Each structure stands twice: as C-alpha cells, then as structure tokens.
Amino acid sequence: MSQENLEIVRRWVWAFEHGTETFLELVHPALEWAPFEENHTIFHGVEGATQIRAGWLDAWAEQHIEIEEMIDRGDDVIAGLHLTGRGRASGLNVDVRLYVHVKVKDGQLAYVFEYEDRAEALKAVGLSE
C-alpha cells in the first residue's frame, strides 16, 4: 500500500502544477490542508484545495516544483519539495524548500501540513534526522 501512496503523492505534486482534473481527483472530500503561507490555517475539502492551488499558481509568472525526496511511513508520506519561481507582480525570484506531511486515505490526499523545516516534518511522523 505504501508504494501506492508514494505514487499518489507524486501524481498530486505533478498535478498541482500541470493538471487540474488529476489534482481534483486526488483530493479527498474531507481534506484538511494547512499551508505555511497562511500560517497553517486549515483549508477544507476540494474547495479549500482549489483555493490554495489557484492562489499559488496566480502568484507566479513562472514556477516549478521538484520532488527531492519522499519518505514512506505507511499512510503518512513526507515529500521534500524544491520550489522555484518568479513572482507575477514583483518579478522577484524564489528558491525554497518545503516539506509536506501527507496522509493518504482511500487513494486520495486527506491531510496536508506544510513545514519549512525538515526536522519538524520528520518529527510529525515519528522520525528524527
């Protein structure tokens, strides 16, 4: 099951940038997503996921997300992401790393919590550096 969960997370990361239909298919109706940009305010369900995605994509003239690592913990996955982009309004370049704790339920993402610190993300799933 966990290899399947890794593939679900890979597809979701790809779809975040490139495929609205696939992205929505992978969002559990009861999703709870706490993005770091919103001080971990929880967004719910497909509507919340759509709002987060649209806000992110609208902010960038160019952007790219690369998966640098994935850690399998059964229904929990940590994805280390490298995000680069150029702001649409500001023209500023960004180059950051983000660590996403994901819980998969019924083949969809049911929980997403974003960390800026890898150690904190690992701790969330009972691991240490």
N, CA, C and O atoms as a Tinker XYZ file with bonds, in Angstrom:
   516  protein
     1  N      0.813000   -1.195000    0.000000    73     2
     2  CA     0.000000    0.000000    0.000000    64     1     3
     3  C      0.854000    1.255000    0.000000    63     2     4     5
     4  O      0.497000    2.236000   -0.652000    81     3
     5  N      1.973000    1.252000    0.713000    73     3     6
     6  CA     2.746000    2.477000    0.842000    64     5     7
     7  C      3.394000    2.900000   -0.484000    63     6     8     9
     8  O      3.511000    4.096000   -0.750000    81     7
     9  N      3.816000    1.937000   -1.321000    73     7    10
    10  CA     4.355000    2.303000   -2.633000    64     9    11
    11  C      3.278000    3.002000   -3.455000    63    10    12    13
    12  O      3.551000    3.952000   -4.189000    81    11
    13  N      2.057000    2.514000   -3.318000    73    11    14
    14  CA     0.925000    3.147000   -3.994000    64    13    15
    15  C      0.728000    4.578000   -3.478000    63    14    16    17
    16  O      0.434000    5.488000   -4.253000    81    15
    17  N      0.891000    4.766000   -2.172000    73    15    18
    18  CA     0.740000    6.110000   -1.601000    64    17    19
    19  C      1.817000    7.060000   -2.111000    63    18    20    21
    20  O      1.541000    8.233000   -2.360000    81    19
    21  N      3.037000    6.564000   -2.266000    73    19    22
    22  CA     4.106000    7.397000   -2.823000    64    21    23
    23  C      3.745000    7.841000   -4.238000    63    22    24    25
    24  O      3.967000    8.995000   -4.607000    81    23
    25  N      3.195000    6.935000   -5.021000    73    23    26
    26  CA     2.807000    7.278000   -6.388000    64    25    27
    27  C      1.661000    8.291000   -6.392000    63    26    28    29
    28  O      1.635000    9.191000   -7.231000    81    27
    29  N      0.722000    8.152000   -5.467000    73    27    30
    30  CA    -0.384000    9.111000   -5.362000    64    29    31
    31  C      0.165000   10.502000   -5.062000    63    30    32    33
    32  O     -0.271000   11.483000   -5.665000    81    31
    33  N      1.117000   10.596000   -4.139000    73    31    34
    34  CA     1.709000   11.890000   -3.799000    64    33    35
    35  C      2.483000   12.456000   -4.992000    63    34    36    37
    36  O      2.397000   13.652000   -5.270000    81    35
    37  N      3.240000   11.607000   -5.699000    73    35    38
    38  CA     3.957000   12.071000   -6.899000    64    37    39
    39  C      2.987000   12.664000   -7.923000    63    38    40    41
    40  O      3.221000   13.739000   -8.473000    81    39
    41  N      1.895000   11.939000   -8.162000    73    39    42
    42  CA     0.903000   12.413000   -9.136000    64    41    43
    43  C      0.282000   13.727000   -8.683000    63    42    44    45
    44  O      0.048000   14.617000   -9.500000    81    43
    45  N      0.011000   13.856000   -7.377000    73    43    46
    46  CA    -0.594000   15.067000   -6.838000    64    45    47
    47  C      0.338000   16.272000   -7.004000    63    46    48    49
    48  O     -0.107000   17.358000   -7.373000    81    47
    49  N      1.636000   16.074000   -6.730000    73    47    50
    50  CA     2.598000   17.172000   -6.894000    64    49    51
    51  C      2.660000   17.591000   -8.361000    63    50    52    53
    52  O      2.651000   18.784000   -8.663000    81    51
    53  N      2.722000   16.628000   -9.266000    73    51    54
    54  CA     2.733000   16.951000  -10.697000    64    53    55
    55  C      1.451000   17.709000  -11.065000    63    54    56    57
    56  O      1.506000   18.736000  -11.740000    81    55
    57  N      0.307000   17.199000  -10.620000    73    55    58
    58  CA    -0.980000   17.782000  -10.976000    64    57    59
    59  C     -1.170000   19.172000  -10.372000    63    58    60    61
    60  O     -1.899000   19.992000  -10.929000    81    59
    61  N     -0.527000   19.441000   -9.250000    73    59    62
    62  CA    -0.612000   20.766000   -8.647000    64    61    63
    63  C     -0.185000   21.819000   -9.663000    63    62    64    65
    64  O     -0.795000   22.883000   -9.760000    81    63
    65  N      0.859000   21.514000  -10.411000    73    63    66
    66  CA     1.360000   22.445000  -11.433000    64    65    67
    67  C      0.670000   22.310000  -12.777000    63    66    68    69
    68  O      0.450000   23.306000  -13.466000    81    67
    69  N      0.326000   21.078000  -13.160000    73    67    70
    70  CA     0.019000   20.817000  -14.567000    64    69    71
    71  C     -1.360000   20.266000  -14.889000    63    70    72    73
    72  O     -1.776000   20.325000  -16.046000    81    71
    73  N     -2.080000   19.735000  -13.922000    73    71    74
    74  CA    -3.296000   19.020000  -14.300000    64    73    75
    75  C     -4.445000   19.188000  -13.335000    63    74    76    77
    76  O     -4.538000   18.464000  -12.344000    81    75
    77  N     -5.315000   20.129000  -13.612000    73    75    78
    78  CA    -6.430000   20.424000  -12.717000    64    77    79
    79  C     -7.298000   19.195000  -12.454000    63    78    80    81
    80  O     -7.637000   18.911000  -11.306000    81    79
    81  N     -7.652000   18.478000  -13.492000    73    79    82
    82  CA    -8.536000   17.325000  -13.335000    64    81    83
    83  C     -7.908000   16.267000  -12.432000    63    82    84    85
    84  O     -8.563000   15.767000  -11.518000    81    83
    85  N     -6.654000   15.923000  -12.678000    73    83    86
    86  CA    -5.958000   14.936000  -11.848000    64    85    87
    87  C     -5.817000   15.442000  -10.424000    63    86    88    89
    88  O     -6.022000   14.687000   -9.473000    81    87
    89  N     -5.469000   16.714000  -10.270000    73    87    90
    90  CA    -5.339000   17.303000   -8.943000    64    89    91
    91  C     -6.630000   17.106000   -8.150000    63    90    92    93
    92  O     -6.596000   16.653000   -7.006000    81    91
    93  N     -7.761000   17.444000   -8.754000    73    91    94
    94  CA    -9.041000   17.340000   -8.061000    64    93    95
    95  C     -9.420000   15.892000   -7.763000    63    94    96    97
    96  O    -10.020000   15.614000   -6.724000    81    95
    97  N     -9.081000   14.975000   -8.652000    73    95    98
    98  CA    -9.351000   13.554000   -8.423000    64    97    99
    99  C     -8.607000   13.020000   -7.204000    63    98   100   101
   100  O     -9.061000   12.077000   -6.556000    81    99
   101  N     -7.465000   13.624000   -6.895000    73    99   102
   102  CA    -6.624000   13.130000   -5.805000    64   101   103
   103  C     -6.901000   13.807000   -4.468000    63   102   104   105
   104  O     -6.239000   13.507000   -3.474000    81   103
   105  N     -7.869000   14.714000   -4.433000    73   103   106
   106  CA    -8.225000   15.417000   -3.198000    64   105   107
   107  C     -9.410000   14.711000   -2.538000    63   106   108   109
   108  O    -10.482000   14.585000   -3.130000    81   107
   109  N     -9.201000   14.259000   -1.314000    73   107   110
   110  CA   -10.274000   13.626000   -0.545000    64   109   111
   111  C    -11.301000   14.693000   -0.166000    63   110   112   113
   112  O    -10.916000   15.813000    0.168000    81   111
   113  N    -12.606000   14.371000   -0.209000    73   111   114
   114  CA   -13.624000   15.361000    0.142000    64   113   115
   115  C    -13.460000   15.948000    1.547000    63   114   116   117
   116  O    -13.882000   17.076000    1.803000    81   115
   117  N    -12.843000   15.181000    2.457000    73   115   118
   118  CA   -12.650000   15.657000    3.832000    64   117   119
   119  C    -11.227000   16.175000    4.074000    63   118   120   121
   120  O    -10.777000   16.240000    5.218000    81   119
   121  N    -10.526000   16.539000    3.008000    73   119   122
   122  CA    -9.156000   17.029000    3.118000    64   121   123
   123  C     -9.033000   18.154000    4.139000    63   122   124   125
   124  O     -9.893000   19.031000    4.224000    81   123
   125  N     -7.945000   18.113000    4.916000    73   123   126
   126  CA    -7.526000   19.227000    5.764000    64   125   127
   127  C     -6.123000   19.597000    5.314000    63   126   128   129
   128  O     -5.215000   18.769000    5.376000    81   127
   129  N     -5.932000   20.851000    4.854000    73   127   130
   130  CA    -4.651000   21.300000    4.308000    64   129   131
   131  C     -4.237000   22.566000    5.035000    63   130   132   133
   132  O     -4.977000   23.549000    5.051000    81   131
   133  N     -3.054000   22.542000    5.639000    73   131   134
   134  CA    -2.536000   23.671000    6.409000    64   133   135
   135  C     -1.276000   24.218000    5.732000    63   134   136   137
   136  O     -0.172000   23.764000    6.030000    81   135
   137  N     -1.430000   25.190000    4.821000    73   135   138
   138  CA    -0.270000   25.744000    4.120000    64   137   139
   139  C      0.508000   26.731000    4.986000    63   138   140   141
   140  O     -0.073000   27.480000    5.770000    81   139
   141  N      1.824000   26.718000    4.830000    73   139   142
   142  CA     2.657000   27.617000    5.635000    64   141   143
   143  C      2.404000   29.079000    5.272000    63   142   144   145
   144  O      2.523000   29.951000    6.134000    81   143
   145  N      2.058000   29.366000    4.011000    73   143   146
   146  CA     1.825000   30.755000    3.586000    64   145   147
   147  C      0.652000   31.387000    4.328000    63   146   148   149
   148  O      0.570000   32.610000    4.440000    81   147
   149  N     -0.240000   30.568000    4.826000    73   147   150
   150  CA    -1.440000   31.053000    5.524000    64   149   151
   151  C     -1.336000   30.805000    7.032000    63   150   152   153
   152  O     -2.351000   30.673000    7.715000    81   151
   153  N     -0.095000   30.743000    7.547000    73   151   154
   154  CA     0.142000   30.487000    8.976000    64   153   155
   155  C     -0.551000   29.221000    9.461000    63   154   156   157
   156  O     -1.031000   29.148000   10.592000    81   155
   157  N     -0.592000   28.231000    8.582000    73   155   158
   158  CA    -1.164000   26.920000    8.872000    64   157   159
   159  C     -2.662000   26.959000    9.185000    63   158   160   161
   160  O     -3.177000   26.089000    9.888000    81   159
   161  N     -3.349000   27.966000    8.662000    73   159   162
   162  CA    -4.807000   27.970000    8.721000    64   161   163
   163  C     -5.286000   26.776000    7.905000    63   162   164   165
   164  O     -4.799000   26.547000    6.798000    81   163
   165  N     -6.227000   26.021000    8.437000    73   163   166
   166  CA    -6.678000   24.807000    7.759000    64   165   167
   167  C     -7.742000   25.134000    6.718000    63   166   168   169
   168  O     -8.741000   25.792000    7.008000    81   167
   169  N     -7.501000   24.656000    5.494000    73   167   170
   170  CA    -8.462000   24.738000    4.403000    64   169   171
   171  C     -9.076000   23.347000    4.269000    63   170   172   173
   172  O     -8.403000   22.338000    4.479000    81   171
   173  N    -10.369000   23.305000    3.915000    73   171   174
   174  CA   -11.083000   22.032000    3.911000    64   173   175
   175  C    -11.568000   21.637000    2.524000    63   174   176   177
   176  O    -12.011000   22.469000    1.733000    81   175
   177  N    -11.470000   20.330000    2.256000    73   175   178
   178  CA   -12.079000   19.726000    1.089000    64   177   179
   179  C    -11.560000   20.217000   -0.243000    63   178   180   181
   180  O    -10.531000   20.886000   -0.335000    81   179
   181  N    -12.306000   19.862000   -1.268000    73   179   182
   182  CA   -11.952000   20.204000   -2.641000    64   181   183
   183  C    -11.943000   21.722000   -2.829000    63   182   184   185
   184  O    -11.075000   22.261000   -3.515000    81   183
   185  N    -12.904000   22.401000   -2.223000    73   183   186
   186  CA   -12.964000   23.860000   -2.355000    64   185   187
   187  C    -11.710000   24.516000   -1.769000    63   186   188   189
   188  O    -11.136000   25.420000   -2.376000    81   187
   189  N    -11.295000   24.063000   -0.599000    73   187   190
   190  CA   -10.093000   24.616000    0.016000    64   189   191
   191  C     -8.850000   24.327000   -0.799000    63   190   192   193
   192  O     -7.996000   25.199000   -0.963000    81   191
   193  N     -8.740000   23.098000   -1.317000    73   191   194
   194  CA    -7.581000   22.732000   -2.137000    64   193   195
   195  C     -7.536000   23.569000   -3.410000    63   194   196   197
   196  O     -6.466000   24.007000   -3.833000    81   195
   197  N     -8.681000   23.788000   -4.011000    73   195   198
   198  CA    -8.764000   24.598000   -5.220000    64   197   199
   199  C     -8.327000   26.028000   -4.932000    63   198   200   201
   200  O     -7.626000   26.642000   -5.737000    81   199
   201  N     -8.737000   26.553000   -3.793000    73   199   202
   202  CA    -8.368000   27.917000   -3.400000    64   201   203
   203  C     -6.858000   28.045000   -3.199000    63   202   204   205
   204  O     -6.246000   29.004000   -3.670000    81   203
   205  N     -6.260000   27.079000   -2.500000    73   203   206
   206  CA    -4.808000   27.113000   -2.270000    64   205   207
   207  C     -4.061000   27.040000   -3.606000    63   206   208   209
   208  O     -3.153000   27.828000   -3.866000    81   207
   209  N     -4.457000   26.087000   -4.438000    73   207   210
   210  CA    -3.779000   25.895000   -5.727000    64   209   211
   211  C     -3.892000   27.141000   -6.598000    63   210   212   213
   212  O     -2.897000   27.592000   -7.165000    81   211
   213  N     -5.091000   27.698000   -6.709000    73   211   214
   214  CA    -5.285000   28.884000   -7.542000    64   213   215
   215  C     -4.467000   30.056000   -7.022000    63   214   216   217
   216  O     -3.873000   30.793000   -7.809000    81   215
   217  N     -4.430000   30.239000   -5.708000    73   215   218
   218  CA    -3.646000   31.326000   -5.132000    64   217   219
   219  C     -2.174000   31.191000   -5.435000    63   218   220   221
   220  O     -1.498000   32.177000   -5.728000    81   219
   221  N     -1.674000   29.965000   -5.364000    73   219   222
   222  CA    -0.259000   29.718000   -5.651000    64   221   223
   223  C      0.033000   29.969000   -7.131000    63   222   224   225
   224  O      0.950000   30.719000   -7.465000    81   223
   225  N     -0.728000   29.355000   -7.998000    73   223   226
   226  CA    -0.454000   29.468000   -9.430000    64   225   227
   227  C     -0.637000   30.893000   -9.936000    63   226   228   229
   228  O      0.091000   31.324000  -10.830000    81   227
   229  N     -1.593000   31.629000   -9.384000    73   227   230
   230  CA    -1.822000   33.014000   -9.810000    64   229   231
   231  C     -0.685000   33.943000   -9.400000    63   230   232   233
   232  O     -0.477000   34.981000  -10.028000    81   231
   233  N      0.046000   33.582000   -8.361000    73   231   234
   234  CA     1.106000   34.457000   -7.843000    64   233   235
   235  C      2.379000   34.436000   -8.679000    63   234   236   237
   236  O      3.217000   35.327000   -8.546000    81   235
   237  N      2.534000   33.433000   -9.539000    73   235   238
   238  CA     3.810000   33.240000  -10.223000    64   237   239
   239  C      3.686000   33.364000  -11.732000    63   238   240   241
   240  O      2.783000   32.798000  -12.349000    81   239
   241  N      4.612000   34.116000  -12.313000    73   239   242
   242  CA     4.726000   34.183000  -13.774000    64   241   243
   243  C      5.357000   32.889000  -14.279000    63   242   244   245
   244  O      5.005000   32.374000  -15.340000    81   243
   245  N      6.291000   32.385000  -13.493000    73   243   246
   246  CA     6.954000   31.098000  -13.763000    64   245   247
   247  C      7.108000   30.412000  -12.429000    63   246   248   249
   248  O      7.382000   31.059000  -11.418000    81   247
   249  N      6.932000   29.093000  -12.420000    73   247   250
   250  CA     7.161000   28.348000  -11.197000    64   249   251
   251  C      7.388000   26.881000  -11.537000    63   250   252   253
   252  O      6.930000   26.379000  -12.563000    81   251
   253  N      8.108000   26.209000  -10.641000    73   251   254
   254  CA     8.397000   24.789000  -10.822000    64   253   255
   255  C      8.533000   24.131000   -9.460000    63   254   256   257
   256  O      9.118000   24.698000   -8.537000    81   255
   257  N      7.986000   22.928000   -9.348000    73   255   258
   258  CA     8.092000   22.146000   -8.118000    64   257   259
   259  C      8.778000   20.832000   -8.457000    63   258   260   261
   260  O      8.341000   20.099000   -9.344000    81   259
   261  N      9.848000   20.546000   -7.744000    73   259   262
   262  CA    10.589000   19.294000   -7.925000    64   261   263
   263  C     10.559000   18.508000   -6.615000    63   262   264   265
   264  O     10.795000   19.064000   -5.542000    81   263
   265  N     10.272000   17.225000   -6.714000    73   263   266
   266  CA    10.333000   16.357000   -5.539000    64   265   267
   267  C     11.789000   15.941000   -5.359000    63   266   268   269
   268  O     12.373000   15.315000   -6.244000    81   267
   269  N     12.376000   16.289000   -4.213000    73   267   270
   270  CA    13.768000   15.929000   -3.929000    64   269   271
   271  C     13.868000   14.641000   -3.126000    63   270   272   273
   272  O     14.845000   13.903000   -3.256000    81   271
   273  N     12.864000   14.363000   -2.295000    73   271   274
   274  CA    12.872000   13.123000   -1.522000    64   273   275
   275  C     11.450000   12.783000   -1.111000    63   274   276   277
   276  O     10.581000   13.649000   -1.005000    81   275
   277  N     11.244000   11.491000   -0.883000    73   275   278
   278  CA     9.966000   11.032000   -0.351000    64   277   279
   279  C     10.257000    9.997000    0.720000    63   278   280   281
   280  O     11.081000    9.102000    0.531000    81   279
   281  N      9.581000   10.129000    1.828000    73   279   282
   282  CA     9.755000    9.208000    2.945000    64   281   283
   283  C      8.419000    8.540000    3.200000    63   282   284   285
   284  O      7.408000    9.202000    3.431000    81   283
   285  N      8.430000    7.232000    3.154000    73   283   286
   286  CA     7.241000    6.412000    3.284000    64   285   287
   287  C      7.060000    5.973000    4.741000    63   286   288   289
   288  O      7.948000    5.360000    5.332000    81   287
   289  N      5.905000    6.296000    5.301000    73   287   290
   290  CA     5.541000    5.848000    6.650000    64   289   291
   291  C      4.136000    5.254000    6.620000    63   290   292   293
   292  O      3.298000    5.580000    7.462000    81   291
   293  N      3.880000    4.372000    5.636000    73   291   294
   294  CA     2.559000    3.772000    5.524000    64   293   295
   295  C      1.572000    4.758000    4.934000    63   294   296   297
   296  O      1.728000    5.192000    3.792000    81   295
   297  N      0.556000    5.115000    5.707000    73   295   298
   298  CA    -0.433000    6.091000    5.237000    64   297   299
   299  C      0.099000    7.517000    5.308000    63   298   300   301
   300  O     -0.522000    8.438000    4.779000    81   299
   301  N      1.254000    7.704000    5.963000    73   299   302
   302  CA     1.901000    9.012000    6.050000    64   301   303
   303  C      3.072000    9.061000    5.071000    63   302   304   305
   304  O      3.828000    8.099000    4.940000    81   303
   305  N      3.206000   10.188000    4.393000    73   303   306
   306  CA     4.309000   10.413000    3.460000    64   305   307
   307  C      4.876000   11.803000    3.745000    63   306   308   309
   308  O      4.130000   12.761000    3.953000    81   307
   309  N      6.196000   11.896000    3.752000    73   307   310
   310  CA     6.856000   13.198000    3.771000    64   309   311
   311  C      7.461000   13.402000    2.385000    63   310   312   313
   312  O      8.216000   12.561000    1.896000    81   311
   313  N      7.124000   14.516000    1.766000    73   311   314
   314  CA     7.700000   14.863000    0.466000    64   313   315
   315  C      8.533000   16.120000    0.638000    63   314   316   317
   316  O      8.028000   17.157000    1.066000    81   315
   317  N      9.810000   16.023000    0.302000    73   315   318
   318  CA    10.698000   17.185000    0.303000    64   317   319
   319  C     10.627000   17.834000   -1.066000    63   318   320   321
   320  O     10.987000   17.217000   -2.069000    81   319
   321  N     10.165000   19.077000   -1.113000    73   319   322
   322  CA     9.938000   19.763000   -2.375000    64   321   323
   323  C     10.882000   20.950000   -2.535000    63   322   324   325
   324  O     11.170000   21.667000   -1.577000    81   323
   325  N     11.352000   21.141000   -3.751000    73   323   326
   326  CA    12.162000   22.308000   -4.100000    64   325   327
   327  C     11.299000   23.165000   -5.015000    63   326   328   329
   328  O     10.933000   22.742000   -6.112000    81   327
   329  N     10.977000   24.367000   -4.558000    73   327   330
   330  CA    10.103000   25.268000   -5.302000    64   329   331
   331  C     10.911000   26.451000   -5.812000    63   330   332   333
   332  O     11.630000   27.103000   -5.054000    81   331
   333  N     10.784000   26.716000   -7.096000    73   331   334
   334  CA    11.422000   27.887000   -7.692000    64   333   335
   335  C     10.362000   28.637000   -8.490000    63   334   336   337
   336  O      9.400000   28.051000   -8.986000    81   335
   337  N     10.561000   29.937000   -8.601000    73   335   338
   338  CA     9.598000   30.707000   -9.372000    64   337   339
   339  C      9.991000   32.165000   -9.476000    63   338   340   341
   340  O     10.939000   32.631000   -8.845000    81   339
   341  N      9.221000   32.869000  -10.300000    73   339   342
   342  CA     9.371000   34.313000  -10.459000    64   341   343
   343  C      7.998000   34.927000  -10.270000    63   342   344   345
   344  O      7.045000   34.574000  -10.964000    81   343
   345  N      7.907000   35.847000   -9.328000    73   343   346
   346  CA     6.632000   36.475000   -8.995000    64   345   347
   347  C      6.009000   37.202000  -10.165000    63   346   348   349
   348  O      6.690000   37.900000  -10.916000    81   347
   349  N      4.711000   37.031000  -10.313000    73   347   350
   350  CA     3.979000   37.674000  -11.423000    64   349   351
   351  C      4.010000   39.198000  -11.277000    63   350   352   353
   352  O      4.314000   39.899000  -12.242000    81   351
   353  N      3.707000   39.705000  -10.116000    73   351   354
   354  CA     3.648000   41.158000   -9.916000    64   353   355
   355  C      5.016000   41.750000   -9.590000    63   354   356   357
   356  O      5.367000   42.825000  -10.076000    81   355
   357  N      5.784000   41.042000   -8.764000    73   355   358
   358  CA     7.053000   41.599000   -8.277000    64   357   359
   359  C      8.235000   41.331000   -9.191000    63   358   360   361
   360  O      9.191000   42.108000   -9.211000    81   359
   361  N      8.182000   40.241000   -9.947000    73   359   362
   362  CA     9.322000   39.838000  -10.756000    64   361   363
   363  C     10.433000   39.212000   -9.940000    63   362   364   365
   364  O     11.466000   38.833000  -10.491000    81   363
   365  N     10.235000   39.095000   -8.620000    73   363   366
   366  CA    11.256000   38.513000   -7.747000    64   365   367
   367  C     11.331000   37.005000   -7.928000    63   366   368   369
   368  O     10.327000   36.331000   -8.159000    81   367
   369  N     12.556000   36.498000   -7.815000    73   367   370
   370  CA    12.779000   35.057000   -7.896000    64   369   371
   371  C     12.733000   34.455000   -6.501000    63   370   372   373
   372  O     13.187000   35.065000   -5.533000    81   371
   373  N     12.178000   33.248000   -6.411000    73   371   374
   374  CA    12.185000   32.500000   -5.162000    64   373   375
   375  C     12.833000   31.150000   -5.408000    63   374   376   377
   376  O     12.770000   30.598000   -6.506000    81   375
   377  N     13.448000   30.642000   -4.375000    73   375   378
   378  CA    14.107000   29.336000   -4.410000    64   377   379
   379  C     14.042000   28.801000   -2.987000    63   378   380   381
   380  O     14.892000   29.130000   -2.159000    81   379
   381  N     13.032000   27.974000   -2.698000    73   379   382
   382  CA    12.816000   27.493000   -1.337000    64   381   383
   383  C     12.589000   25.982000   -1.319000    63   382   384   385
   384  O     12.267000   25.358000   -2.331000    81   383
   385  N     12.767000   25.437000   -0.144000    73   383   386
   386  CA    12.453000   24.037000    0.093000    64   385   387
   387  C     11.304000   23.970000    1.086000    63   386   388   389
   388  O     11.216000   24.757000    2.028000    81   387
   389  N     10.434000   23.011000    0.845000    73   387   390
   390  CA     9.242000   22.827000    1.654000    64   389   391
   391  C      9.092000   21.335000    1.908000    63   390   392   393
   392  O      9.370000   20.515000    1.033000    81   391
   393  N      8.655000   20.991000    3.102000    73   391   394
   394  CA     8.478000   19.583000    3.475000    64   393   395
   395  C      7.009000   19.387000    3.802000    63   394   396   397
   396  O      6.468000   20.023000    4.706000    81   395
   397  N      6.376000   18.500000    3.056000    73   395   398
   398  CA     4.940000   18.333000    3.143000    64   397   399
   399  C      4.630000   16.976000    3.774000    63   398   400   401
   400  O      5.058000   15.934000    3.278000    81   399
   401  N      3.881000   17.008000    4.875000    73   399   402
   402  CA     3.397000   15.785000    5.524000    64   401   403
   403  C      2.010000   15.507000    4.956000    63   402   404   405
   404  O      1.098000   16.324000    5.082000    81   403
   405  N      1.870000   14.349000    4.334000    73   403   406
   406  CA     0.634000   13.973000    3.666000    64   405   407
   407  C      0.109000   12.675000    4.272000    63   406   408   409
   408  O      0.877000   11.756000    4.560000    81   407
   409  N     -1.202000   12.612000    4.462000    73   407   410
   410  CA    -1.868000   11.363000    4.829000    64   409   411
   411  C     -2.788000   10.995000    3.675000    63   410   412   413
   412  O     -3.567000   11.812000    3.186000    81   411
   413  N     -2.674000    9.742000    3.255000    73   411   414
   414  CA    -3.472000    9.244000    2.147000    64   413   415
   415  C     -4.590000    8.371000    2.706000    63   414   416   417
   416  O     -4.360000    7.524000    3.570000    81   415
   417  N     -5.793000    8.587000    2.207000    73   415   418
   418  CA    -6.960000    7.795000    2.617000    64   417   419
   419  C     -7.773000    7.483000    1.370000    63   418   420   421
   420  O     -8.133000    8.382000    0.610000    81   419
   421  N     -8.055000    6.218000    1.169000    73   419   422
   422  CA    -8.870000    5.799000    0.013000    64   421   423
   423  C     -8.306000    6.296000   -1.317000    63   422   424   425
   424  O     -9.060000    6.643000   -2.226000    81   423
   425  N     -6.966000    6.329000   -1.426000    73   423   426
   426  CA    -6.328000    6.721000   -2.672000    64   425   427
   427  C     -6.309000    8.217000   -2.941000    63   426   428   429
   428  O     -5.993000    8.649000   -4.050000    81   427
   429  N     -6.648000    9.011000   -1.924000    73   427   430
   430  CA    -6.672000   10.466000   -2.084000    64   429   431
   431  C     -5.961000   11.119000   -0.907000    63   430   432   433
   432  O     -5.775000   10.502000    0.142000    81   431
   433  N     -5.565000   12.375000   -1.094000    73   431   434
   434  CA    -4.931000   13.117000   -0.012000    64   433   435
   435  C     -6.003000   13.618000    0.945000    63   434   436   437
   436  O     -6.909000   14.357000    0.560000    81   435
   437  N     -5.878000   13.195000    2.215000    73   435   438
   438  CA    -6.857000   13.565000    3.235000    64   437   439
   439  C     -6.296000   14.583000    4.214000    63   438   440   441
   440  O     -7.047000   15.211000    4.962000    81   439
   441  N     -4.961000   14.750000    4.211000    73   439   442
   442  CA    -4.315000   15.665000    5.154000    64   441   443
   443  C     -3.015000   16.150000    4.524000    63   442   444   445
   444  O     -2.236000   15.357000    3.994000    81   443
   445  N     -2.788000   17.465000    4.588000    73   443   446
   446  CA    -1.538000   18.047000    4.105000    64   445   447
   447  C     -1.131000   19.129000    5.104000    63   446   448   449
   448  O     -1.900000   20.047000    5.389000    81   447
   449  N      0.075000   19.009000    5.626000    73   447   450
   450  CA     0.624000   20.031000    6.518000    64   449   451
   451  C      1.996000   20.389000    5.985000    63   450   452   453
   452  O      2.840000   19.512000    5.801000    81   451
   453  N      2.227000   21.666000    5.735000    73   451   454
   454  CA     3.468000   22.133000    5.135000    64   453   455
   455  C      4.434000   22.638000    6.201000    63   454   456   457
   456  O      4.062000   23.407000    7.088000    81   455
   457  N      5.681000   22.188000    6.095000    73   455   458
   458  CA     6.743000   22.600000    7.008000    64   457   459
   459  C      7.854000   23.270000    6.209000    63   458   460   461
   460  O      8.146000   22.888000    5.076000    81   459
   461  N      8.457000   24.264000    6.817000    73   459   462
   462  CA     9.640000   24.873000    6.223000    64   461   463
   463  C     10.898000   24.191000    6.729000    63   462   464   465
   464  O     11.975000   24.370000    6.160000    81   463
   465  N     10.770000   23.409000    7.796000    73   463   466
   466  CA    11.900000   22.751000    8.437000    64   465   467
   467  C     11.767000   21.228000    8.307000    63   466   468   469
   468  O     10.762000   20.653000    8.725000    81   467
   469  N     12.772000   20.587000    7.734000    73   467   470
   470  CA    12.734000   19.142000    7.516000    64   469   471
   471  C     12.613000   18.371000    8.827000    63   470   472   473
   472  O     11.857000   17.403000    8.903000    81   471
   473  N     13.346000   18.785000    9.862000    73   471   474
   474  CA    13.318000   18.085000   11.145000    64   473   475
   475  C     11.913000   18.077000   11.742000    63   474   476   477
   476  O     11.487000   17.075000   12.317000    81   475
   477  N     11.195000   19.187000   11.609000    73   475   478
   478  CA     9.826000   19.250000   12.125000    64   477   479
   479  C      8.908000   18.298000   11.363000    63   478   480   481
   480  O      8.055000   17.644000   11.963000    81   479
   481  N      9.078000   18.218000   10.055000    73   479   482
   482  CA     8.264000   17.304000    9.252000    64   481   483
   483  C      8.534000   15.861000    9.643000    63   482   484   485
   484  O      7.605000   15.065000    9.777000    81   483
   485  N      9.806000   15.523000    9.827000    73   483   486
   486  CA    10.151000   14.160000   10.238000    64   485   487
   487  C      9.566000   13.838000   11.606000    63   486   488   489
   488  O      9.046000   12.743000   11.822000    81   487
   489  N      9.651000   14.780000   12.515000    73   487   490
   490  CA     9.115000   14.579000   13.869000    64   489   491
   491  C      7.611000   14.293000   13.819000    63   490   492   493
   492  O      7.104000   13.512000   14.624000    81   491
   493  N      6.901000   14.916000   12.886000    73   491   494
   494  CA     5.451000   14.736000   12.759000    64   493   495
   495  C      5.069000   13.295000   12.456000    63   494   496   497
   496  O      3.952000   12.872000   12.752000    81   495
   497  N      5.992000   12.540000   11.866000    73   495   498
   498  CA     5.717000   11.132000   11.555000    64   497   499
   499  C      6.557000   10.179000   12.418000    63   498   500   501
   500  O      6.689000    8.995000   12.110000    81   499
   501  N      7.120000   10.722000   13.502000    73   499   502
   502  CA     7.843000    9.884000   14.453000    64   501   503
   503  C      9.272000    9.563000   14.071000    63   502   504   505
   504  O      9.821000    8.569000   14.547000    81   503
   505  N      9.894000   10.371000   13.227000    73   503   506
   506  CA    11.280000   10.155000   12.812000    64   505   507
   507  C     12.150000   11.317000   13.297000    63   506   508   509
   508  O     11.653000   12.380000   13.670000    81   507
   509  N     13.452000   11.082000   13.280000    73   507   510
   510  CA    14.392000   12.174000   13.552000    64   509   511
   511  C     15.441000   12.163000   12.461000    63   510   512   513
   512  O     15.567000   11.199000   11.705000    81   511
   513  N     16.197000   13.255000   12.391000    73   511   514
   514  CA    17.220000   13.379000   11.339000    64   513   515
   515  C     18.314000   12.356000   11.533000    63   514   516
   516  O     19.260000   12.307000   10.747000    81   515
